[in-house]
Every structure is written in structure tokens, then in C-alpha cells.
Amino acid sequence: MLENDPLQNLPGDYYRTEDLREFMNASASWMMRYIQIRLTRDPDRAGDFYLHFYERAARCLEAYRSRQHLPFTGFLATYLRHEFMNFLRTAKTREGSEVKADDMSYFPAADERPPSPESDVPADLPLNCRIPLKLHSGLHLNSEEIRSLAVELGPGATASLLKEAMQRRMSRDRRTQKLEDRAARLNYLIHTSKAPASRLKKWKNRIVAMLDRPRPIFSYSELAERLGTSKTTISRRIDQARTGVRVIQEAL
């Protein structure tokens, strides 16, 4: 990929026009391919790093002004590798400052938990329908539902299930925040004069679609195993609960 210098004309074009949009448009395909093949196989990390570099591309081009005896494609590859290491160090520091789900040693009481915008699952639905729906969707269980689980599964198994649900919910929430932050950064770049709008809009729309998609924390199979029943039973109970929620919402 680096034997020739396919990007050799791009720095000169940029120095003449200072059009960063054109530079990013012209180099994006090569750059994304290089990032995904040489730096990371994770498409989310590749996208995040591309945005990270986008905000620093002008600095890279300025650094090349005094090194124009070097092939630009090779220079850019080296620059990307070094910048990717900086990017990883920054991400690691940020992640290290967050509270890890595994470090949590207690469960907040039901009244101490933050309310969920979807926590209005009707209380008159049968418990054996309500509980699977809430666990599947990542909603908080109330005291009555926790007591019912403790009677059915035993206190130890219930505590283990609630701990896992909390960890998965926190992981999903962190993932949601990351996607929202990425969409916000893309939106900013789309509305600046230096942004390659068509490509960034496509990425932003993909992220918005991901945010709009349901993201359960337990699959039907996992719930069947943990609740000691069949996948068919779990599916039927969740469908019944959703029907009950829909009927009540339509009546409001």
C-alpha cells in the first residue's frame, strides 16, 4: 500500500488553496483503509480515530511543509501511527477515570435508583410478564418484582441476576453516550466549512439509526436460562407484556 505515493499531489493542492475539505475528501478512502488494516480492526474505534485526526489534519499538513523531500503517503502513514498511539493513551486515561461496573459492591434500593423514561410498565400486568420485559429491555425492577424473583430463584441467584443486569445496563448506557458524543461531533463537522458533508452525514445517519434501534440487555435465550423456563415461554410473556403496555398507551 505504501510502495508508491498515491497521495503525492494532495499537500501541494492544500498549500495552494488551504481547502481542508478537499484534502480530506481526496484522502479519506486511502486513510480509512490504512486505519482499518494497519491500526485497528474495530470499526467504531476506526471511526472515532478518523474524527480525532480530522480535527488535527491541518497540523499534519503543516508538519509536512519542512519534510517535502519525503513521500507524502509514507509520511502520512507514520503520522497516523503516532497519532493513533496518542489517541489510545487519551482514551485509556479517560476510561480509567470511569467507575467500573465490576467494582460496584452494592445495589441501590429501588427508591434510590434514577427513574427510567420507560419505567411506566403498568403495575397491573402479571409479574411473570412484567419481569421478563423489564429484564429484556434493561428497565429497573421495583421492590415487588425483586421479591417475586427472590421467592422463585432464591436470594443468591436473584442478587447475581440483578448485578449482571446493572452491569449490562451501565455498559449499554456508556455505549449510548459514546454514540451520542460521536453524532454530536459529526454534526459539528457537518456544519463547518471544512467538513466533507456528504460522507459525514452518511456516518451520522448510521449512528442515529443505531441509537433508534432497540438494544436489549438480555436475549430471550439468556432469560429462559436464568428464569428456568423455555425461550418460547419468555417470548410469549414479553409479547403479552408489550401488548398490555400498548393497549394502555393507546387508551391515554
Accessible surface in RSA format (square Angstrom, percent):
REM  Atomic radii and reference values for relative SASA: ProtOr
REM  Chains: A
REM  Algorithm: Lee & Richards
REM  Probe-radius: 1.40
REM  Slices: 20
REM RES _ NUM      All-atoms   Total-Side   Main-Chain    Non-polar    All polar
REM                ABS   REL    ABS   REL    ABS   REL    ABS   REL    ABS   REL
RES MET A   1    63.81  33.0   8.71   5.8  55.10 131.2  24.89  21.2  38.92  51.6
RES LEU A   2    59.63  33.2  39.74  28.4  19.90  50.0  40.19  28.2  19.44  52.3
RES GLU A   3   171.03  98.2 131.75  99.7  39.29  93.5  54.60 105.6 116.43  95.1
RES ASN A   4   119.57  82.5 107.87 104.2  11.70  28.2  30.70  73.9  88.87  85.9
RES ASP A   5    30.16  21.1  22.53  22.4   7.62  18.0  15.70  37.0  14.45  14.4
RES PRO A   6    83.53  60.9  42.95  39.2  40.58 147.5  55.80  46.1  27.72 172.3
RES LEU A   7     9.89   5.5   9.50   6.8   0.39   1.0   9.89   6.9   0.00   0.0
RES GLN A   8   113.85  63.7  95.91  70.1  17.93  42.7  11.36  24.2 102.48  77.7
RES ASN A   9   105.01  72.4  98.05  94.7   6.97  16.8  24.61  59.2  80.41  77.7
RES LEU A  10    25.64  14.3  24.57  17.6   1.07   2.7  24.74  17.4   0.90   2.4
RES PRO A  11     3.91   2.9   3.91   3.6   0.00   0.0   3.91   3.2   0.00   0.0
RES GLY A  12    28.33  34.9   0.00   N/A  28.33  34.9  24.87  68.2   3.46   7.8
RES ASP A  13    52.05  36.5  51.68  51.4   0.37   0.9  19.70  46.4  32.35  32.3
RES TYR A  14    20.75   9.7  18.35  10.4   2.39   6.2   2.93   2.2  17.82  22.0
RES TYR A  15    39.36  18.4  20.35  11.6  19.01  49.5  20.59  15.5  18.77  23.1
RES ARG A  16   177.16  74.4 138.48  70.6  38.68  92.1  74.77 102.2 102.39  62.1
RES THR A  17    90.16  64.1  60.37  61.2  29.79  71.0  63.50  85.3  26.66  40.3
RES GLU A  18   117.96  67.7 101.37  76.7  16.58  39.5  22.96  44.4  95.00  77.6
RES ASP A  19    60.94  42.7  54.01  53.8   6.93  16.4  16.35  38.5  44.59  44.5
RES LEU A  20    10.44   5.8   9.39   6.7   1.05   2.6   9.39   6.6   1.05   2.8
RES ARG A  21   103.33  43.4 103.21  52.6   0.12   0.3  20.44  27.9  82.88  50.2
RES GLU A  22    97.35  55.9  97.28  73.6   0.07   0.2  35.94  69.5  61.41  50.1
RES PHE A  23     5.42   2.7   1.39   0.9   4.02  10.5   4.75   2.9   0.66   1.9
RES MET A  24     0.01   0.0   0.00   0.0   0.01   0.0   0.00   0.0   0.01   0.0
RES ASN A  25    58.20  40.1  43.62  42.1  14.58  35.1  17.19  41.4  41.00  39.6
RES ALA A  26    47.47  43.6  15.43  23.8  32.05  72.9  27.21  38.3  20.26  53.7
RES SER A  27     0.00   0.0   0.00   0.0   0.00   0.0   0.00   0.0   0.00   0.0
RES ALA A  28     0.13   0.1   0.13   0.2   0.00   0.0   0.13   0.2   0.00   0.0
RES SER A  29    77.90  65.8  66.97  89.4  10.92  25.2  46.23  98.4  31.67  44.4
RES TRP A  30    27.91  11.2  20.67  10.0   7.24  17.0  25.93  13.8   1.98   3.2
RES MET A  31     0.00   0.0   0.00   0.0   0.00   0.0   0.00   0.0   0.00   0.0
RES MET A  32    24.51  12.7  24.51  16.2   0.00   0.0  24.51  20.8   0.00   0.0
RES ARG A  33   126.54  53.1 122.13  62.3   4.41  10.5  46.99  64.2  79.55  48.2
RES TYR A  34     0.76   0.4   0.76   0.4   0.00   0.0   0.00   0.0   0.76   0.9
RES ILE A  35     0.00   0.0   0.00   0.0   0.00   0.0   0.00   0.0   0.00   0.0
RES GLN A  36    73.66  41.2  72.01  52.6   1.65   3.9  18.58  39.5  55.09  41.8
RES ILE A  37    73.75  42.0  59.97  44.7  13.78  33.2  59.97  43.2  13.78  37.4
RES ARG A  38   124.96  52.5  93.20  47.5  31.76  75.6  29.39  40.2  95.57  57.9
RES LEU A  39    31.13  17.3   8.67   6.2  22.46  56.5  11.76   8.3  19.37  52.1
RES THR A  40    19.94  14.2  10.09  10.2   9.85  23.5  11.80  15.9   8.13  12.3
RES ARG A  41   194.44  81.6 167.46  85.4  26.99  64.3  77.44 105.8 117.01  70.9
RES ASP A  42    67.46  47.3  60.33  60.0   7.14  16.9  24.10  56.7  43.36  43.2
RES PRO A  43    90.98  66.3  83.66  76.3   7.32  26.6  85.22  70.4   5.76  35.8
RES ASP A  44    37.87  26.5  36.64  36.5   1.23   2.9   3.81   9.0  34.06  34.0
RES ARG A  45    78.75  33.1  77.56  39.5   1.19   2.8   5.82   8.0  72.93  44.2
RES ALA A  46     0.00   0.0   0.00   0.0   0.00   0.0   0.00   0.0   0.00   0.0
RES GLY A  47    12.96  16.0   0.00   N/A  12.96  16.0  12.83  35.2   0.13   0.3
RES ASP A  48    15.13  10.6  15.13  15.1   0.00   0.0   5.27  12.4   9.86   9.8
RES PHE A  49     0.00   0.0   0.00   0.0   0.00   0.0   0.00   0.0   0.00   0.0
RES TYR A  50     0.00   0.0   0.00   0.0   0.00   0.0   0.00   0.0   0.00   0.0
RES LEU A  51     1.15   0.6   1.15   0.8   0.00   0.0   1.15   0.8   0.00   0.0
RES HIS A  52    20.69  11.3  20.69  14.4   0.00   0.0  10.55  10.9  10.14  11.8
RES PHE A  53     0.14   0.1   0.14   0.1   0.00   0.0   0.14   0.1   0.00   0.0
RES TYR A  54     5.90   2.8   4.50   2.6   1.40   3.6   4.50   3.4   1.40   1.7
RES GLU A  55    86.95  49.9  49.69  37.6  37.26  88.7  29.27  56.6  57.67  47.1
RES ARG A  56    61.65  25.9  59.42  30.3   2.23   5.3   5.59   7.6  56.05  34.0
RES ALA A  57     0.23   0.2   0.00   0.0   0.23   0.5   0.00   0.0   0.23   0.6
RES ALA A  58    33.68  31.0  32.97  50.9   0.71   1.6  33.07  46.6   0.61   1.6
RES ARG A  59   145.94  61.3 137.61  70.1   8.33  19.8  58.67  80.2  87.27  52.9
RES CYS A  60     0.24   0.2   0.24   0.3   0.00   0.0   0.14   0.3   0.10   0.1
RES LEU A  61     0.08   0.0   0.08   0.1   0.00   0.0   0.08   0.1   0.00   0.0
RES GLU A  62    80.77  46.4  70.25  53.1  10.52  25.0  43.70  84.5  37.07  30.3
RES ALA A  63    32.09  29.5  21.26  32.8  10.82  24.6  31.53  44.4   0.55   1.5
RES TYR A  64    11.73   5.5  11.73   6.7   0.00   0.0   3.13   2.4   8.60  10.6
RES ARG A  65   101.84  42.8  88.18  44.9  13.66  32.5  36.82  50.3  65.02  39.4
RES SER A  66    90.88  76.8  58.68  78.3  32.19  74.2  56.47 120.2  34.41  48.2
RES ARG A  67   100.32  42.1 100.32  51.1   0.00   0.0  15.00  20.5  85.32  51.7
RES GLN A  68   100.47  56.2  76.20  55.7  24.27  57.8  22.93  48.8  77.55  58.8
RES HIS A  69   151.11  82.6 108.50  75.4  42.61 109.0  91.61  94.4  59.51  69.2
RES LEU A  70    73.38  40.9  69.74  49.9   3.64   9.2  70.89  49.8   2.49   6.7
RES PRO A  71    80.19  58.4  73.20  66.7   6.99  25.4  79.36  65.5   0.83   5.1
RES PHE A  72     0.83   0.4   0.50   0.3   0.33   0.8   0.50   0.3   0.33   0.9
RES THR A  73     0.20   0.1   0.20   0.2   0.00   0.0   0.20   0.3   0.00   0.0
RES GLY A  74    26.64  32.9   0.00   N/A  26.64  32.9  22.65  62.2   3.99   8.9
RES PHE A  75    25.31  12.7  17.94  11.1   7.37  19.2  22.92  13.9   2.38   6.8
RES LEU A  76     0.00   0.0   0.00   0.0   0.00   0.0   0.00   0.0   0.00   0.0
RES ALA A  77     0.45   0.4   0.45   0.7   0.00   0.0   0.45   0.6   0.00   0.0
RES THR A  78    54.10  38.5  54.10  54.8   0.00   0.0  36.56  49.1  17.55  26.5
RES TYR A  79    38.43  17.9  34.09  19.4   4.34  11.3  31.47  23.6   6.96   8.6
RES LEU A  80     0.00   0.0   0.00   0.0   0.00   0.0   0.00   0.0   0.00   0.0
RES ARG A  81   104.46  43.9 103.25  52.6   1.21   2.9  42.67  58.3  61.79  37.4
RES HIS A  82   120.39  65.8 118.61  82.4   1.77   4.5  79.17  81.6  41.21  48.0
RES GLU A  83    17.09   9.8  16.40  12.4   0.70   1.7   0.51   1.0  16.58  13.5
RES PHE A  84    11.59   5.8  11.59   7.2   0.00   0.0  11.59   7.0   0.00   0.0
RES MET A  85    97.36  50.4  97.36  64.4   0.00   0.0  76.63  65.1  20.73  27.5
RES ASN A  86    62.49  43.1  60.92  58.9   1.57   3.8  17.28  41.6  45.20  43.7
RES PHE A  87    25.11  12.6  24.90  15.4   0.21   0.5  24.90  15.1   0.21   0.6
RES LEU A  88    47.87  26.7  44.83  32.1   3.04   7.6  45.05  31.6   2.82   7.6
RES ARG A  89   138.13  58.0 134.07  68.3   4.07   9.7  71.96  98.3  66.17  40.1
RES THR A  90    72.83  51.8  66.75  67.7   6.09  14.5  47.33  63.6  25.50  38.5
RES ALA A  91    11.08  10.2  10.88  16.8   0.20   0.5  10.88  15.3   0.20   0.5
RES LYS A  92   159.40  77.8 155.27  95.3   4.13   9.8  98.67  88.8  60.73  64.7
RES THR A  93   103.67  73.7  92.02  93.3  11.65  27.8  74.04  99.4  29.63  44.8
RES ARG A  94   140.45  59.0 134.51  68.6   5.94  14.1  62.78  85.8  77.67  47.1
RES GLU A  95    86.53  49.7  85.99  65.1   0.54   1.3  31.68  61.3  54.85  44.8
RES GLY A  96    54.93  67.7   0.00   N/A  54.93  67.7  28.73  78.8  26.19  58.7
RES SER A  97    93.86  79.3  53.32  71.2  40.54  93.4  50.40 107.3  43.46  60.9
RES GLU A  98    79.09  45.4  66.66  50.4  12.44  29.6  31.86  61.6  47.23  38.6
RES VAL A  99   107.61  70.8  94.25  85.3  13.36  32.2 100.03  86.9   7.57  20.5
RES LYS A 100    95.11  46.4  94.37  57.9   0.74   1.8  86.30  77.7   8.81   9.4
RES ALA A 101    10.61   9.8   8.23  12.7   2.37   5.4   8.23  11.6   2.37   6.3
RES ASP A 102   110.29  77.3  91.70  91.3  18.60  44.0  29.02  68.3  81.27  81.0
RES ASP A 103   105.53  73.9  77.56  77.2  27.97  66.1  28.36  66.8  77.16  77.0
RES MET A 104    51.58  26.7  39.30  26.0  12.28  29.2  44.41  37.8   7.17   9.5
RES SER A 105   110.37  93.3  69.96  93.4  40.40  93.1  50.62 107.8  59.75  83.7
RES TYR A 106   144.01  67.2 134.50  76.5   9.51  24.7  96.85  72.8  47.17  58.1
RES PHE A 107    68.17  34.1  47.43  29.4  20.74  54.0  47.43  28.8  20.74  59.4
RES PRO A 108    25.27  18.4  23.60  21.5   1.67   6.1  24.22  20.0   1.05   6.5
RES ALA A 109    58.74  54.0  45.37  70.0  13.36  30.4  56.58  79.7   2.16   5.7
RES ALA A 110    29.83  27.4  10.52  16.2  19.31  43.9  10.84  15.3  19.00  50.3
RES ASP A 111   145.45 101.9 110.93 110.4  34.52  81.6  38.33  90.2 107.12 106.8
RES GLU A 112   123.85  71.1  91.91  69.5  31.93  76.0  42.95  83.1  80.90  66.1
RES ARG A 113    31.10  13.1  18.15   9.3  12.95  30.8   6.25   8.5  24.85  15.1
RES PRO A 114    93.81  68.4  85.12  77.6   8.70  31.6  91.44  75.5   2.37  14.7
RES PRO A 115   125.54  91.5  99.16  90.4  26.39  95.9 108.62  89.7  16.92 105.2
RES SER A 116    22.28  18.8  12.48  16.7   9.80  22.6  11.46  24.4  10.81  15.2
RES PRO A 117   131.76  96.0  92.51  84.3  39.25 142.7 107.05  88.4  24.71 153.6
RES GLU A 118   102.35  58.8  97.45  73.7   4.90  11.7  34.02  65.8  68.33  55.8
RES SER A 119    52.94  44.7  35.99  48.0  16.95  39.0  17.14  36.5  35.79  50.1
RES ASP A 120   103.33  72.4  81.98  81.6  21.35  50.5  48.44 114.0  54.89  54.7
RES VAL A 121    16.27  10.7   5.54   5.0  10.73  25.9   5.92   5.1  10.35  28.1
RES PRO A 122    18.72  13.6   8.48   7.7  10.24  37.2  18.72  15.5   0.00   0.0
RES ALA A 123    74.73  68.7  58.03  89.5  16.70  38.0  58.86  82.9  15.87  42.0
RES ASP A 124   121.63  85.2  84.91  84.5  36.73  86.9  51.46 121.1  70.18  70.0
RES LEU A 125    21.50  12.0  18.95  13.6   2.55   6.4  19.17  13.5   2.34   6.3
RES PRO A 126    77.28  56.3  65.26  59.5  12.02  43.7  77.28  63.8   0.00   0.0
RES LEU A 127    50.74  28.3  45.11  32.3   5.63  14.2  45.11  31.7   5.63  15.1
RES ASN A 128    73.45  50.7  64.15  62.0   9.30  22.4  28.72  69.1  44.73  43.2
RES CYS A 129     4.77   3.6   4.77   5.3   0.00   0.0   0.43   1.1   4.34   4.7
RES ARG A 130     7.46   3.1   7.46   3.8   0.00   0.0   0.82   1.1   6.64   4.0
RES ILE A 131     7.80   4.4   7.80   5.8   0.00   0.0   7.80   5.6   0.00   0.0
RES PRO A 132     2.32   1.7   2.32   2.1   0.00   0.0   2.32   1.9   0.00   0.0
RES LEU A 133    11.15   6.2  11.15   8.0   0.00   0.0  11.15   7.8   0.00   0.0
RES LYS A 134    10.00   4.9  10.00   6.1   0.00   0.0   0.05   0.0   9.95  10.6
RES LEU A 135     2.21   1.2   1.51   1.1   0.71   1.8   2.21   1.6   0.00   0.0
RES HIS A 136    16.95   9.3  16.95  11.8   0.00   0.0   8.15   8.4   8.80  10.2
RES SER A 137    24.85  21.0  19.47  26.0   5.39  12.4  12.86  27.4  11.99  16.8
RES GLY A 138     3.29   4.1   0.00   N/A   3.29   4.1   0.12   0.3   3.18   7.1
RES LEU A 139     8.46   4.7   7.08   5.1   1.39   3.5   7.09   5.0   1.37   3.7
RES HIS A 140    40.11  21.9  34.07  23.7   6.04  15.4  25.32  26.1  14.79  17.2
RES LEU A 141     8.08   4.5   3.39   2.4   4.69  11.8   3.62   2.5   4.46  12.0
RES ASN A 142    54.89  37.9  52.30  50.5   2.59   6.2  31.75  76.4  23.14  22.4
RES SER A 143    55.18  46.6  50.92  68.0   4.26   9.8  28.35  60.4  26.83  37.6
RES GLU A 144    76.72  44.0  73.70  55.8   3.02   7.2  26.70  51.7  50.02  40.8
RES GLU A 145     0.02   0.0   0.02   0.0   0.00   0.0   0.00   0.0   0.02   0.0
RES ILE A 146    38.11  21.7  38.11  28.4   0.00   0.0  38.11  27.4   0.00   0.0
RES ARG A 147   148.92  62.5 146.51  74.7   2.41   5.7  71.99  98.4  76.93  46.6
RES SER A 148    30.83  26.1  21.23  28.3   9.61  22.1  11.81  25.1  19.02  26.7
RES LEU A 149     1.55   0.9   1.47   1.1   0.09   0.2   1.55   1.1   0.00   0.0
RES ALA A 150    30.34  27.9  25.46  39.3   4.88  11.1  25.46  35.9   4.88  12.9
RES VAL A 151   135.83  89.4 105.42  95.4  30.41  73.3 113.05  98.2  22.78  61.8
RES GLU A 152   112.80  64.8  79.15  59.9  33.66  80.1  37.70  72.9  75.10  61.3
RES LEU A 153    45.35  25.3  18.95  13.6  26.40  66.4  24.27  17.0  21.08  56.7
RES GLY A 154    22.26  27.4   0.00   N/A  22.26  27.4  21.12  58.0   1.14   2.5
RES PRO A 155   107.98  78.7 101.90  92.9   6.09  22.1 104.49  86.3   3.49  21.7
RES GLY A 156    54.89  67.7   0.00   N/A  54.89  67.7  42.83 117.5  12.06  27.0
RES ALA A 157    53.38  49.1  36.84  56.9  16.54  37.6  44.27  62.3   9.11  24.1
RES THR A 158     4.68   3.3   4.68   4.7   0.00   0.0   4.68   6.3   0.00   0.0
RES ALA A 159    46.27  42.5  42.56  65.7   3.70   8.4  45.44  64.0   0.83   2.2
RES SER A 160    70.99  60.0  61.45  82.0   9.55  22.0  31.85  67.8  39.15  54.8
RES LEU A 161     7.83   4.4   4.34   3.1   3.49   8.8   7.41   5.2   0.42   1.1
RES LEU A 162    23.04  12.8  20.74  14.8   2.30   5.8  20.81  14.6   2.24   6.0
RES LYS A 163    86.58  42.2  86.58  53.1   0.00   0.0  38.20  34.4  48.38  51.5
RES GLU A 164    45.14  25.9  44.16  33.4   0.98   2.3  19.09  36.9  26.05  21.3
RES ALA A 165     3.68   3.4   3.68   5.7   0.00   0.0   3.68   5.2   0.00   0.0
RES MET A 166    16.90   8.8  16.90  11.2   0.00   0.0  13.70  11.6   3.20   4.2
RES GLN A 167    41.59  23.3  39.48  28.9   2.11   5.0  13.16  28.0  28.43  21.6
RES ARG A 168    63.81  26.8  58.10  29.6   5.71  13.6  29.58  40.4  34.23  20.7
RES ARG A 169    27.18  11.4  27.18  13.9   0.00   0.0  10.83  14.8  16.35   9.9
RES MET A 170    49.06  25.4  47.41  31.4   1.65   3.9  45.90  39.0   3.16   4.2
RES SER A 171    56.65  47.9  54.00  72.1   2.65   6.1  16.74  35.6  39.91  55.9
RES ARG A 172    55.30  23.2  49.35  25.2   5.95  14.2  22.72  31.0  32.58  19.7
RES ASP A 173    76.76  53.8  70.83  70.5   5.94  14.0  27.22  64.1  49.54  49.4
RES ARG A 174    94.25  39.6  86.01  43.8   8.23  19.6  48.11  65.7  46.14  28.0
RES ARG A 175    69.84  29.3  65.38  33.3   4.46  10.6  42.18  57.7  27.66  16.8
RES THR A 176    28.54  20.3  28.54  28.9   0.00   0.0  25.29  34.0   3.25   4.9
RES GLN A 177    94.49  52.8  93.71  68.5   0.78   1.9  38.94  82.9  55.55  42.1
RES LYS A 178    86.35  42.1  81.09  49.8   5.26  12.5  51.99  46.8  34.36  36.6
RES LEU A 179     1.05   0.6   1.05   0.7   0.00   0.0   1.05   0.7   0.00   0.0
RES GLU A 180    81.03  46.5  74.60  56.4   6.43  15.3  24.29  47.0  56.74  46.3
RES ASP A 181    70.79  49.6  68.31  68.0   2.49   5.9  23.89  56.2  46.91  46.8
RES ARG A 182    16.45   6.9  14.82   7.6   1.64   3.9   8.25  11.3   8.21   5.0
RES ALA A 183    12.39  11.4  11.79  18.2   0.60   1.4  12.09  17.0   0.30   0.8
RES ALA A 184    62.67  57.6  48.99  75.6  13.68  31.1  56.65  79.8   6.02  15.9
RES ARG A 185    76.70  32.2  72.73  37.1   3.97   9.5  42.35  57.9  34.35  20.8
RES LEU A 186     0.94   0.5   0.94   0.7   0.00   0.0   0.94   0.7   0.00   0.0
RES ASN A 187    55.20  38.1  55.09  53.2   0.12   0.3   4.73  11.4  50.47  48.8
RES TYR A 188   141.37  66.0 134.44  76.5   6.94  18.0  98.85  74.3  42.52  52.4
RES LEU A 189     7.89   4.4   7.89   5.6   0.00   0.0   7.89   5.5   0.00   0.0
RES ILE A 190    19.63  11.2   7.43   5.5  12.20  29.4   7.43   5.3  12.20  33.1
RES HIS A 191   138.93  75.9 103.11  71.7  35.82  91.6  80.37  82.8  58.55  68.1
RES THR A 192    39.47  28.1  29.90  30.3   9.56  22.8  34.04  45.7   5.43   8.2
RES SER A 193    93.99  79.4  71.38  95.3  22.61  52.1  52.66 112.1  41.34  57.9
RES LYS A 194   108.46  52.9 107.66  66.1   0.80   1.9  60.14  54.1  48.32  51.5
RES ALA A 195     0.71   0.7   0.00   0.0   0.71   1.6   0.00   0.0   0.71   1.9
RES PRO A 196     1.39   1.0   0.16   0.1   1.23   4.5   1.39   1.1   0.00   0.0
RES ALA A 197    34.33  31.6  30.39  46.9   3.93   9.0  30.39  42.8   3.93  10.4
RES SER A 198    93.79  79.3  76.60 102.2  17.19  39.6  55.47 118.1  38.33  53.7
RES ARG A 199    72.74  30.5  66.84  34.1   5.90  14.1  15.29  20.9  57.45  34.8
RES LEU A 200     0.00   0.0   0.00   0.0   0.00   0.0   0.00   0.0   0.00   0.0
RES LYS A 201   105.30  51.4 104.90  64.4   0.40   1.0  51.27  46.1  54.03  57.6
RES LYS A 202   154.90  75.6 147.87  90.7   7.03  16.7  94.68  85.2  60.22  64.1
RES TRP A 203    35.50  14.2  35.44  17.2   0.06   0.1  19.14  10.2  16.36  26.5
RES LYS A 204    55.65  27.2  55.65  34.1   0.00   0.0  21.85  19.7  33.81  36.0
RES ASN A 205    96.63  66.6  90.35  87.3   6.28  15.1  26.17  63.0  70.46  68.1
RES ARG A 206   142.49  59.8 135.33  69.0   7.15  17.0  58.02  79.3  84.46  51.2
RES ILE A 207     4.72   2.7   4.72   3.5   0.00   0.0   4.72   3.4   0.00   0.0
RES VAL A 208    58.06  38.2  58.06  52.6   0.00   0.0  58.06  50.4   0.00   0.0
RES ALA A 209    48.68  44.8  40.18  62.0   8.50  19.3  45.57  64.2   3.11   8.2
RES MET A 210    40.98  21.2  40.54  26.8   0.44   1.0  28.87  24.5  12.11  16.0
RES LEU A 211    42.09  23.4  25.84  18.5  16.24  40.8  25.84  18.2  16.24  43.7
RES ASP A 212   112.34  78.7  81.90  81.5  30.45  72.0  30.68  72.2  81.66  81.4
RES ARG A 213   135.87  57.0 128.75  65.6   7.12  16.9  57.69  78.8  78.17  47.4
RES PRO A 214   118.24  86.2  93.81  85.5  24.43  88.8 106.34  87.8  11.90  74.0
RES ARG A 215    73.24  30.8  61.34  31.3  11.91  28.4  44.74  61.2  28.50  17.3
RES PRO A 216    68.23  49.7  44.07  40.2  24.16  87.8  45.98  38.0  22.25 138.3
RES ILE A 217    14.85   8.5   2.28   1.7  12.58  30.3   8.98   6.5   5.88  16.0
RES PHE A 218     1.15   0.6   0.00   0.0   1.15   3.0   0.99   0.6   0.16   0.5
RES SER A 219    51.27  43.3  44.28  59.1   6.99  16.1  43.91  93.5   7.36  10.3
RES TYR A 220    44.81  20.9  42.24  24.0   2.57   6.7  33.78  25.4  11.03  13.6
RES SER A 221    59.06  49.9  51.57  68.8   7.49  17.3  35.88  76.4  23.18  32.5
RES GLU A 222    51.96  29.8  51.08  38.6   0.88   2.1  20.97  40.6  30.99  25.3
RES LEU A 223     0.00   0.0   0.00   0.0   0.00   0.0   0.00   0.0   0.00   0.0
RES ALA A 224     8.33   7.7   7.63  11.8   0.70   1.6   7.67  10.8   0.66   1.8
RES GLU A 225   140.03  80.4 112.85  85.4  27.17  64.7  46.76  90.4  93.27  76.1
RES ARG A 226    73.12  30.7  55.50  28.3  17.62  42.0  26.16  35.8  46.96  28.5
RES LEU A 227    15.99   8.9   9.71   6.9   6.28  15.8   9.71   6.8   6.28  16.9
RES GLY A 228    68.62  84.6   0.00   N/A  68.62  84.6  36.14  99.2  32.48  72.7
RES THR A 229    46.15  32.8  19.66  19.9  26.49  63.1  21.04  28.3  25.11  38.0
RES SER A 230    55.50  46.9  46.26  61.7   9.24  21.3  48.02 102.3   7.47  10.5
RES LYS A 231   118.76  57.9 114.04  70.0   4.73  11.3  62.28  56.1  56.48  60.2
RES THR A 232    99.00  70.4  93.25  94.5   5.75  13.7  61.25  82.3  37.74  57.1
RES THR A 233    20.17  14.3  20.17  20.5   0.00   0.0   3.73   5.0  16.44  24.9
RES ILE A 234     0.00   0.0   0.00   0.0   0.00   0.0   0.00   0.0   0.00   0.0
RES SER A 235    32.55  27.5  32.55  43.4   0.00   0.0  10.82  23.0  21.73  30.4
RES ARG A 236   118.66  49.8 113.69  58.0   4.97  11.8  54.77  74.9  63.89  38.7
RES ARG A 237    61.29  25.7  61.29  31.2   0.00   0.0   3.69   5.0  57.59  34.9
RES ILE A 238     0.00   0.0   0.00   0.0   0.00   0.0   0.00   0.0   0.00   0.0
RES ASP A 239    72.23  50.6  69.76  69.4   2.47   5.8  25.69  60.5  46.54  46.4
RES GLN A 240    90.68  50.7  80.40  58.8  10.28  24.5  36.89  78.5  53.78  40.8
RES ALA A 241     0.08   0.1   0.00   0.0   0.08   0.2   0.08   0.1   0.00   0.0
RES ARG A 242    91.55  38.4  89.03  45.4   2.52   6.0  34.16  46.7  57.40  34.8
RES THR A 243    64.26  45.7  64.26  65.1   0.00   0.0  47.75  64.1  16.51  25.0
RES GLY A 244    15.14  18.7   0.00   N/A  15.14  18.7  14.82  40.7   0.32   0.7
RES VAL A 245    25.68  16.9  25.68  23.3   0.00   0.0  25.68  22.3   0.00   0.0
RES ARG A 246   122.77  51.5 122.02  62.2   0.76   1.8  46.20  63.1  76.57  46.4
RES VAL A 247    89.16  58.7  86.94  78.7   2.21   5.3  87.50  76.0   1.66   4.5
RES ILE A 248    63.06  35.9  61.44  45.8   1.62   3.9  63.04  45.4   0.02   0.0
RES GLN A 249    98.22  54.9  85.52  62.5  12.70  30.2  28.63  60.9  69.59  52.8
RES GLU A 250   133.61  76.7  99.68  75.4  33.92  80.8  49.73  96.2  83.88  68.5
RES ALA A 251    86.58  79.6  44.94  69.3  41.64  94.7  56.27  79.2  30.30  80.3
RES LEU A 252   173.32  96.5 112.06  80.2  61.26 154.0 142.58 100.1  30.74  82.7
END  Absolute sums over single chains surface
CHAIN  1 A    14625.3      12219.1       2406.1       7852.4       6772.8
END  Absolute sums over all chains
TOTAL         14625.3      12219.1       2406.1       7852.4       6772.8
